[in-house]
Structures are given as C-alpha cells and as structure tokens.
C-alpha cells in the first residue's frame, strides 16, 4: 500500500481516537441523568441521519452485499458499545478501561486465526508495550473479576470483530465503503431503538438537559457520524492490528481530558497517579515502535 495513504489513515484513526477519548467525560456526565441505552439510541440515530443526508447519492449504486456487510459490522458495534455501557454499572471505570484496552491483544490473535496474517516483529513489540501501558494506566492492579468485568470482556469481542470485518469487507472489489458506513450506523441505531422499546424506554419523552444535548451533538456528529464513517473509509489503507494499536491511545486522551474537564456529581477533575501517566507514555511509545520502517520492503501486517 502507499506509504502516504497509510500515514494519512493512521492520522485519521488517531484523530478518531482523540475524539472518543475526549468524549468520555461528557458521556460520564450525561449518563448520570439519562438512561445509557436511550443515549446510545439517540446518538446513533442522529449520526445515521447525518451521514445519510450527506452521502445519500451514494445509495444510487447500492449493492445488496454492501447492506449485508454494513449490517454485520453494525451488529458487532452495537454489541460492543451496549455491553460496555451495561458493564460499567457493575465495575470500576479503571477496570473497564483496562479490559476494553485488551482489544490491542485480541485483534492480532483473531487476525492470525481468521485472516492468517502474522504481525511484523515491531508491531508485536508495539502491542506488548501498549498492553503494559494499559496495565499501568489502570493502576497496575487487577483483581476480583466480577459480572461487569465479564460483560466488558464480551464487549471487547464485539469491538474486535467490528475492526476485523471492516478489514475483510472493505478489501473486496467494487465495494462502496460509504454505503457500508451508512448501514453500519443504521443497523446499530435500529438495534439500540429496539432494545429501548423492549425495556420500555420512551425515546420520545426521554428527559434531556443541556449537558445531554451538548453531549449528543458532539458524540453524535464527531464521535459517531464522523468517527465510524472515517474508520470504515480509511481502515482499508492500514490493518486491524495497527488500528487496534492506535485505538489503545483512547484512555490516554481520556486521562488528559478528565484532568481538564470537571465531571461527576461533585463536578471535579480526575488527576491520575504518576504510574498512570507512565502507562500513557508506554502506549505512545508502543505506537511509535509499531510505525518503525525496519526494511525497504516493509509492509504492515
């Protein structure tokens, strides 16, 4: 693949990661007063409508397999985010962040099994460094595995397969990635609405304050419409393992913005211990190591 395209793809994915990391504090403030499932339903419905309005002309050449591919990816995205949100009710945020970060390990494992692609040595080293950084970021401790941790671990599988299937489907010939992105968001939004109806959540009369409105607009436009559409579009220029490695920087951005933006019922900022910032550094070093061009014919696997 073109080196310039790969660098641009990495830059876009890093921007997406920064948006997700920065939105964590906003979402934390919002779900204190708004049902998490209702929040996801409104967020994804808004994102789908935005992408549909902007790219509706792409649907003129819509293929049935694009609908199928987008719906499959959207299903795994739905599963990942729903289980992660529910899991947070039963575990600590630090443990949830650590378990979610395990995708940086799980993705290359599943890629090796499904696509038979073994990562280059520098990518493997980068993944190990990022994993160590995630452990330090979580406080270098992990004990008392509970139900919330189990749900979060299941959520990881949703994120893993979302990343891998994007790689598989967008690599196929004569595929419009924008159409896949449209149906990814549509299927996820539809499933969140269905879950809301099943649990008797009235989305029409849901209580929304100013904080919720701001959060829905920011996460819906930047964190969902832009982020997931960009991910589908640019991931074909990189690899699932590299994508997961970049996404491992999400808690780094989350830590930075948590120290800047007040959150919670006490409206205070979160200052992490020194060991957590060392973990942030290891994650970033891992990403840099993975970018090293070790030979002239280097190709990221």
C-alpha positions as CSV (number, residue, x, y, z in Angstrom):
1,X,0.0,0.0,0.0
2,X,1.1,3.6,-0.5
3,X,3.2,4.9,2.5
4,X,1.4,8.3,2.3
5,X,-2.0,6.7,2.4
6,X,-1.0,4.6,5.4
7,X,0.3,7.6,7.2
8,X,-2.9,9.6,6.4
9,X,-5.0,6.6,7.5
10,X,-3.1,6.5,10.8
11,X,-3.6,10.2,11.3
12,X,-7.3,10.0,10.8
13,X,-7.6,7.0,13.1
14,X,-5.6,8.8,15.8
15,X,-8.0,11.8,15.4
16,X,-10.9,9.5,15.8
17,X,-9.3,8.0,18.9
18,X,-8.8,11.5,20.3
19,X,-12.5,12.3,19.8
20,X,-13.6,9.2,21.6
21,X,-11.2,9.8,24.4
22,X,-12.2,13.4,24.9
23,X,-15.9,12.5,24.8
24,X,-15.6,10.1,27.8
25,X,-16.0,12.9,30.4
26,X,-19.1,14.3,28.5
27,X,-20.7,10.9,28.4
28,X,-20.0,10.2,32.1
29,X,-21.8,13.5,33.0
30,X,-24.7,12.7,30.7
31,X,-25.5,9.1,31.8
32,X,-25.8,10.3,35.4
33,X,-29.2,11.7,34.4
34,X,-30.1,9.9,31.2
35,X,-30.6,6.2,30.5
36,X,-27.4,4.9,28.8
37,X,-29.4,2.8,26.2
38,X,-31.6,5.9,25.4
39,X,-28.4,7.9,25.0
40,X,-26.9,5.4,22.6
41,X,-30.2,5.2,20.6
42,X,-30.4,8.9,20.2
43,X,-26.7,9.3,19.5
44,X,-26.6,6.6,16.8
45,X,-29.9,7.7,15.2
46,X,-28.6,11.3,14.9
47,X,-25.3,10.0,13.4
48,X,-27.0,7.8,10.9
49,X,-29.3,10.6,9.7
50,X,-26.4,13.0,9.3
51,X,-24.4,10.5,7.2
52,X,-27.5,9.6,5.2
53,X,-28.2,13.3,4.4
54,X,-24.6,14.0,3.3
55,X,-24.0,10.8,1.3
56,X,-27.5,9.8,0.1
57,X,-26.3,10.0,-3.6
58,X,-24.0,7.0,-2.9
59,X,-27.1,4.9,-2.4
60,X,-28.0,5.1,-6.1
61,X,-25.5,2.4,-6.8
62,X,-26.2,0.4,-3.7
63,X,-25.4,-3.3,-3.7
64,X,-27.1,-5.9,-1.6
65,X,-23.8,-7.1,-0.2
66,X,-23.0,-3.5,1.0
67,X,-26.2,-3.6,3.0
68,X,-25.2,-7.0,4.4
69,X,-21.6,-6.0,5.2
70,X,-22.6,-2.8,6.9
71,X,-25.3,-4.5,8.9
72,X,-22.9,-7.2,10.1
73,X,-20.3,-4.6,11.2
74,X,-23.1,-2.5,12.8
75,X,-24.2,-5.5,14.8
76,X,-20.8,-6.0,16.4
77,X,-20.5,-2.3,17.1
78,X,-23.9,-2.4,18.7
79,X,-22.9,-5.4,20.9
80,X,-19.6,-3.8,21.9
81,X,-20.9,-0.5,23.0
82,X,-24.1,-1.8,24.7
83,X,-22.2,-4.4,26.8
84,X,-19.5,-1.9,27.7
85,X,-22.1,0.6,28.9
86,X,-24.0,-2.0,30.9
87,X,-20.8,-3.4,32.3
88,X,-19.8,0.0,33.7
89,X,-22.8,-0.3,36.1
90,X,-21.1,-3.3,37.8
91,X,-17.4,-2.5,37.8
92,X,-15.0,0.4,38.2
93,X,-14.2,2.7,35.3
94,X,-10.5,2.0,35.6
95,X,-11.0,-1.8,35.3
96,X,-13.4,-1.2,32.3
97,X,-10.8,0.9,30.5
98,X,-8.2,-1.8,31.1
99,X,-10.4,-4.7,29.8
100,X,-11.5,-2.6,26.8
101,X,-7.9,-2.0,26.0
102,X,-7.4,-5.7,25.7
103,X,-8.5,-5.4,22.1
104,X,-4.9,-4.4,21.3
105,X,-4.0,-8.0,22.2
106,X,-7.2,-9.8,21.0
107,X,-7.2,-8.3,17.5
108,X,-3.8,-9.6,16.3
109,X,-4.7,-13.0,17.8
110,X,-8.0,-13.2,15.9
111,X,-6.5,-11.8,12.8
112,X,-3.8,-14.5,12.8
113,X,-6.6,-17.2,13.2
114,X,-9.1,-15.7,10.7
115,X,-7.0,-14.0,8.1
116,X,-3.7,-15.8,8.7
117,X,-1.8,-12.5,9.0
118,X,1.1,-12.6,11.4
119,X,2.2,-9.1,12.7
120,X,5.7,-7.9,12.0
121,X,8.1,-8.0,14.9
122,X,8.0,-4.2,15.6
123,X,4.2,-4.3,15.6
124,X,4.3,-7.2,18.1
125,X,6.7,-5.2,20.3
126,X,4.4,-2.2,20.0
127,X,1.4,-4.2,21.0
128,X,3.2,-5.5,24.1
129,X,4.3,-2.0,25.1
130,X,0.8,-0.7,24.6
131,X,-0.6,-3.6,26.7
132,X,1.9,-2.8,29.5
133,X,0.9,0.8,29.3
134,X,-2.8,0.0,29.7
135,X,-2.0,-2.1,32.8
136,X,-0.1,0.8,34.3
137,X,-2.8,3.3,33.3
138,X,-5.3,1.1,35.2
139,X,-3.2,1.5,38.3
140,X,-1.1,-1.7,37.9
141,X,-3.6,-3.8,39.7
142,X,-6.5,-6.1,38.6
143,X,-8.4,-8.3,41.0
144,X,-11.9,-9.6,41.9
145,X,-13.2,-10.4,38.4
146,X,-16.9,-9.6,38.6
147,X,-20.0,-9.6,36.4
148,X,-19.3,-6.2,35.0
149,X,-15.8,-7.2,34.0
150,X,-17.3,-10.3,32.2
151,X,-19.7,-8.1,30.2
152,X,-16.8,-5.7,29.3
153,X,-14.8,-8.7,28.1
154,X,-17.6,-9.8,25.9
155,X,-17.9,-6.2,24.7
156,X,-14.2,-6.5,23.6
157,X,-15.2,-9.3,21.2
158,X,-17.7,-7.0,19.6
159,X,-15.1,-4.3,19.0
160,X,-12.6,-6.9,17.8
161,X,-14.9,-8.4,15.2
162,X,-16.1,-4.9,14.1
163,X,-12.5,-4.0,13.3
164,X,-11.7,-7.3,11.6
165,X,-14.8,-7.4,9.5
166,X,-14.2,-3.8,8.3
167,X,-10.8,-5.0,7.1
168,X,-12.3,-8.1,5.3
169,X,-15.3,-6.3,3.7
170,X,-13.6,-3.1,2.6
171,X,-10.9,-5.1,0.9
172,X,-13.4,-6.7,-1.6
173,X,-13.7,-5.4,-5.1
174,X,-16.4,-3.0,-6.3
175,X,-17.4,-2.1,-2.7
176,X,-18.6,1.4,-1.8
177,X,-17.2,2.0,1.8
178,X,-19.5,4.9,2.4
179,X,-22.6,2.7,1.9
180,X,-21.1,0.2,4.3
181,X,-20.6,3.0,6.8
182,X,-24.3,4.2,6.3
183,X,-25.7,0.7,7.0
184,X,-23.3,0.2,9.9
185,X,-24.8,3.2,11.7
186,X,-28.3,2.4,10.6
187,X,-28.2,-1.2,11.9
188,X,-26.6,-0.1,15.2
189,X,-29.2,2.7,15.7
190,X,-32.1,0.3,14.8
191,X,-30.9,-2.2,17.4
192,X,-30.5,0.4,20.1
193,X,-34.0,1.7,19.4
194,X,-35.3,-1.9,19.6
195,X,-33.6,-2.6,22.9
196,X,-35.1,0.7,24.2
197,X,-38.6,-0.4,23.2
198,X,-38.1,-3.9,24.8
199,X,-37.1,-2.3,28.1
200,X,-39.9,0.2,28.0
201,X,-37.7,3.3,27.4
202,X,-39.7,6.1,25.8
203,X,-37.3,7.8,23.5
204,X,-39.9,10.5,22.6
205,X,-40.3,11.7,26.2
206,X,-36.8,10.9,27.4
207,X,-35.5,13.6,29.8
208,X,-32.7,15.6,28.2
209,X,-30.9,18.5,29.8
210,X,-28.5,21.0,28.3
211,X,-25.5,18.8,29.1
212,X,-27.2,15.8,27.4
213,X,-28.0,17.9,24.3
214,X,-24.4,19.1,24.0
215,X,-23.0,15.6,24.5
216,X,-25.4,14.0,22.0
217,X,-24.4,16.7,19.4
218,X,-20.7,16.2,20.0
219,X,-20.7,12.4,20.2
220,X,-23.3,12.1,17.5
221,X,-21.6,14.3,15.0
222,X,-17.9,13.9,15.8
223,X,-17.7,10.6,17.8
224,X,-20.1,8.6,15.7
225,X,-21.0,10.1,12.3
226,X,-17.5,11.3,11.5
227,X,-15.5,8.8,13.5
228,X,-17.1,5.5,12.4
229,X,-17.5,6.6,8.8
230,X,-13.9,7.7,8.7
231,X,-12.9,4.3,10.3
232,X,-14.6,2.3,7.6
233,X,-13.2,4.5,4.9
234,X,-9.5,4.7,5.9
235,X,-9.0,1.3,7.6
236,X,-8.6,-0.4,4.2
237,X,-5.3,1.5,4.0
238,X,-4.0,0.0,7.2
239,X,-4.5,-3.2,9.1
240,X,-6.7,-4.4,12.0
241,X,-3.8,-4.9,14.4
242,X,-2.5,-1.4,13.6
243,X,-6.0,0.0,14.1
244,X,-6.3,-1.6,17.5
245,X,-2.9,-0.3,18.4
246,X,-3.9,3.3,17.6
247,X,-7.2,2.8,19.4
248,X,-5.3,1.8,22.5
249,X,-4.5,5.5,22.9
250,X,-8.1,6.3,23.7
251,X,-7.6,6.0,27.5
252,X,-4.6,8.3,27.2
253,X,-6.8,11.1,25.7
254,X,-9.5,10.2,28.2
255,X,-7.0,10.8,31.0
256,X,-5.9,14.1,29.6
257,X,-9.4,15.5,29.2
258,X,-10.5,14.0,32.5
259,X,-7.8,16.2,34.1
260,X,-9.1,19.2,32.3
261,X,-12.9,18.9,32.2
262,X,-14.8,18.6,35.6
263,X,-17.2,15.6,35.8
264,X,-19.3,13.6,38.2
265,X,-21.8,14.7,40.9
266,X,-19.0,16.6,42.6
267,X,-18.0,18.4,39.4
268,X,-14.3,17.8,39.9
269,X,-11.4,16.9,37.6
270,X,-9.7,13.5,37.8
271,X,-5.9,13.6,38.4
272,X,-4.3,10.2,37.8
273,X,-1.3,8.9,39.8
274,X,2.2,9.1,38.3
275,X,2.2,5.4,37.4
276,X,-0.8,6.0,35.1
277,X,1.0,8.7,33.2
278,X,3.9,6.4,32.8
279,X,1.4,4.0,31.3
280,X,0.3,6.7,28.8
281,X,3.9,7.1,27.8
282,X,4.3,3.4,27.2
283,X,1.2,3.3,25.0
284,X,2.5,6.2,22.9
285,X,6.0,4.6,22.6
286,X,4.3,1.4,21.5
287,X,2.6,3.2,18.7
288,X,5.9,4.8,17.6
289,X,7.7,1.5,17.6
290,X,4.9,-0.1,15.5
291,X,5.5,2.7,12.9
292,X,9.2,2.0,12.5
293,X,10.2,1.1,9.0
294,X,12.6,-1.8,9.5
295,X,13.4,-2.5,5.9
296,X,12.8,-1.0,2.5
297,X,10.1,-3.5,1.6
298,X,8.3,-3.0,4.9
299,X,4.6,-3.8,4.8
300,X,2.5,-3.7,7.9
301,X,0.7,-7.0,8.5
